[in-house]
C-alpha cells in the first residue's frame, strides 16, 4: 500500500478500481491541522485529468506493472503506432487518451518504455516513459530582431513534433534543440543550422 507521502510525479496507483498516474503534486501543511496533498492525476484508460486532495490517512493500492521497451514508428489521424524493437512486424496502435501530453515529444524511431498493467493474467499498456531529454529539430522560428528583448529575450518556436516551446532569441529554424520532456522546457542547442 502507498501512503500520501509516497505519491510523486509518475507514480502509478489504483484509486476506486482504476489506474491513475500522478502528473503534478504539491504538499501543504496548515498549522495544527494535518497535512494534505493536492495532486493532478490522469486516468490511464480514459485520459481524463483530475485534481484530487488526499489526507494523511489515505492509502492507495500500488499498480501491478511491468515495463518493456517499445519503438514509436509514426502517427496517423490521431492514432500512434508502436512496435516491438526486436520485431517491427509486431505493430500495435495506442490512442491519445492513453498517451496524454507525451504525444508532444514523440519522434519517429524513438525507443521508449511501455508501462503494462497486469490484471488477471493479462497485460495492457497504460502509459509510456519518455527519455528525460530529447533532441528535436526546430521547423518554425520567427527571426530575432536586434534589441527585441521586451519579453526577456525569449521567443516561441515550433518543433518537428508540432510542440511549441519558448527558447532564447539566438535559436533559428533548422537548429536542433534539447528539450526536457518532463517539464517541456528548452535545455540547450545541440546543432546550429
C-alpha positions as CSV (number, residue, x, y, z in Angstrom):
1,X,0.0,0.0,0.0
2,X,1.1,3.5,-0.8
3,X,0.6,6.4,1.6
4,X,0.1,10.1,0.7
5,X,3.9,10.7,1.1
6,X,4.7,8.0,-1.5
7,X,3.0,9.9,-4.2
8,X,5.3,11.7,-6.6
9,X,5.3,12.6,-10.3
10,X,5.0,9.5,-12.4
11,X,3.7,7.2,-9.6
12,X,1.1,4.7,-10.8
13,X,-1.6,3.7,-8.3
14,X,-5.1,2.2,-8.2
15,X,-7.9,4.6,-7.0
16,X,-11.5,3.3,-6.9
17,X,-10.5,0.3,-9.0
18,X,-8.9,2.3,-11.9
19,X,-5.3,3.0,-12.7
20,X,-4.1,6.6,-12.3
21,X,-0.8,8.4,-12.9
22,X,0.4,11.4,-10.9
23,X,1.2,14.4,-13.2
24,X,1.8,17.1,-10.6
25,X,1.8,17.1,-6.8
26,X,2.1,19.6,-4.0
27,X,2.2,19.1,-0.3
28,X,0.7,21.6,2.2
29,X,0.8,21.7,6.0
30,X,-1.6,24.1,7.8
31,X,-0.7,24.9,11.4
32,X,-2.0,22.4,13.9
33,X,-4.1,20.7,11.3
34,X,-2.9,17.7,9.4
35,X,-1.0,17.9,6.2
36,X,-2.7,17.3,2.8
37,X,-1.5,16.7,-0.7
38,X,-3.1,18.1,-3.8
39,X,-2.4,16.1,-7.0
40,X,-3.2,16.4,-10.7
41,X,-3.8,12.8,-11.8
42,X,-4.5,11.3,-15.1
43,X,-6.9,8.3,-15.5
44,X,-4.8,5.9,-17.5
45,X,-7.6,4.4,-19.5
46,X,-9.7,7.5,-20.4
47,X,-7.0,10.2,-20.3
48,X,-9.2,12.3,-18.1
49,X,-7.2,14.7,-15.9
50,X,-8.5,15.3,-12.3
51,X,-7.4,17.3,-9.3
52,X,-7.6,15.3,-6.1
53,X,-6.8,16.2,-2.5
54,X,-5.5,13.4,-0.2
55,X,-5.2,13.3,3.6
56,X,-2.5,11.7,5.7
57,X,-4.8,8.8,6.5
58,X,-5.4,7.9,2.8
59,X,-3.8,4.7,1.4
60,X,-3.6,3.5,-2.2
61,X,-3.0,0.2,-3.8
62,X,0.2,0.2,-5.9
63,X,-0.5,-0.7,-9.5
64,X,1.0,-4.1,-10.5
65,X,3.1,-3.1,-13.5
66,X,5.8,-4.4,-15.8
67,X,8.0,-2.3,-18.1
68,X,9.3,-3.3,-21.6
69,X,10.9,-1.3,-24.4
70,X,8.8,-0.3,-27.4
71,X,9.6,1.7,-30.6
72,X,7.5,4.6,-31.8
73,X,7.0,4.4,-35.6
74,X,4.5,7.1,-36.7
75,X,1.2,8.8,-36.0
76,X,-1.7,8.9,-38.4
77,X,-5.0,10.6,-37.8
78,X,-4.7,10.6,-34.1
79,X,-3.5,7.0,-33.8
80,X,0.0,6.4,-32.6
81,X,1.7,3.2,-34.0
82,X,4.3,1.4,-32.0
83,X,6.2,-1.9,-32.4
84,X,8.4,-4.4,-30.6
85,X,12.0,-3.2,-31.2
86,X,13.2,-6.7,-31.9
87,X,10.3,-7.4,-34.4
88,X,8.9,-4.5,-36.4
89,X,6.2,-6.7,-37.7
90,X,4.5,-6.8,-34.3
91,X,2.8,-3.4,-34.5
92,X,0.1,-2.0,-32.3
93,X,-1.7,1.4,-32.0
94,X,-2.2,3.5,-28.9
95,X,-4.7,6.2,-28.5
96,X,-4.1,9.8,-27.4
97,X,-6.1,9.2,-24.3
98,X,-3.5,6.6,-23.1
99,X,-0.5,8.7,-24.1
100,X,-1.7,12.1,-22.9
101,X,0.6,15.1,-23.3
102,X,3.5,12.8,-24.0
103,X,2.5,12.9,-27.7
104,X,4.1,16.4,-27.8
105,X,7.6,14.7,-27.7
106,X,7.0,11.6,-29.9
107,X,9.5,11.5,-32.7
108,X,9.6,8.5,-35.2
109,X,12.0,5.7,-34.5
110,X,12.4,6.7,-30.8
111,X,12.8,3.9,-28.3
112,X,10.6,4.3,-25.2
113,X,9.5,2.3,-22.2
114,X,5.9,0.9,-22.1
115,X,4.2,0.5,-18.8
116,X,1.9,-2.5,-18.7
117,X,-0.8,-3.0,-16.1
118,X,-1.0,-6.7,-15.1
119,X,-4.6,-7.9,-14.3
120,X,-5.8,-11.5,-14.1
121,X,-3.0,-12.9,-16.3
122,X,-3.4,-10.3,-19.0
123,X,-1.5,-7.1,-19.7
124,X,-2.4,-3.8,-21.3
125,X,-0.4,-0.6,-21.8
126,X,-1.5,2.2,-19.6
127,X,1.4,4.7,-20.1
128,X,4.8,5.3,-21.7
129,X,8.0,6.6,-20.3
130,X,9.9,9.0,-22.5
131,X,13.7,9.7,-22.3
132,X,14.1,12.7,-20.0
133,X,15.8,14.8,-22.6
134,X,15.2,14.5,-26.4
135,X,16.8,16.3,-29.3
136,X,14.2,17.9,-31.7
137,X,14.5,20.0,-34.8
138,X,13.1,23.5,-34.9
139,X,10.8,23.7,-38.0
140,X,9.4,27.2,-37.5
141,X,11.1,30.1,-35.7
142,X,10.5,33.8,-36.0
143,X,13.6,35.9,-36.8
144,X,15.3,37.6,-33.8
145,X,15.4,41.4,-34.2
146,X,18.3,43.2,-32.6
147,X,17.2,44.9,-29.5
148,X,14.0,42.9,-29.2
149,X,14.3,41.9,-25.6
150,X,11.0,43.2,-24.3
151,X,9.9,39.7,-23.5
152,X,13.1,38.7,-21.6
153,X,15.0,37.5,-24.6
154,X,12.8,34.5,-25.5
155,X,10.6,33.5,-28.4
156,X,8.2,30.7,-29.2
157,X,9.2,28.1,-31.8
158,X,7.6,25.0,-33.3
159,X,9.4,21.7,-33.1
160,X,9.2,18.8,-35.6
161,X,6.7,17.0,-33.4
162,X,4.3,20.1,-33.5
163,X,5.0,21.1,-29.9
164,X,5.6,24.8,-29.2
165,X,8.3,25.8,-26.7
166,X,10.0,29.0,-25.5
167,X,13.6,29.3,-26.5
168,X,16.3,32.0,-26.4
169,X,16.4,34.5,-29.3
170,X,19.5,33.0,-30.9
171,X,17.7,29.8,-31.9
172,X,16.7,29.7,-35.6
173,X,14.9,27.5,-38.0
174,X,16.6,24.1,-38.6
175,X,18.6,24.2,-35.3
176,X,18.3,21.1,-33.2
177,X,17.5,21.7,-29.5
178,X,17.5,19.5,-26.5
179,X,14.2,19.6,-24.6
180,X,13.3,18.3,-21.1
181,X,10.3,16.1,-21.7
182,X,9.2,16.1,-18.1
183,X,8.9,19.9,-17.9
184,X,8.6,20.8,-21.6
185,X,11.4,23.4,-21.2
186,X,14.4,24.2,-23.5
187,X,17.6,22.8,-22.2
188,X,20.3,23.6,-24.8
189,X,21.1,23.9,-28.5
190,X,22.7,20.7,-29.9
191,X,23.2,21.6,-33.6
192,X,23.4,25.1,-35.1
193,X,21.8,25.3,-38.6
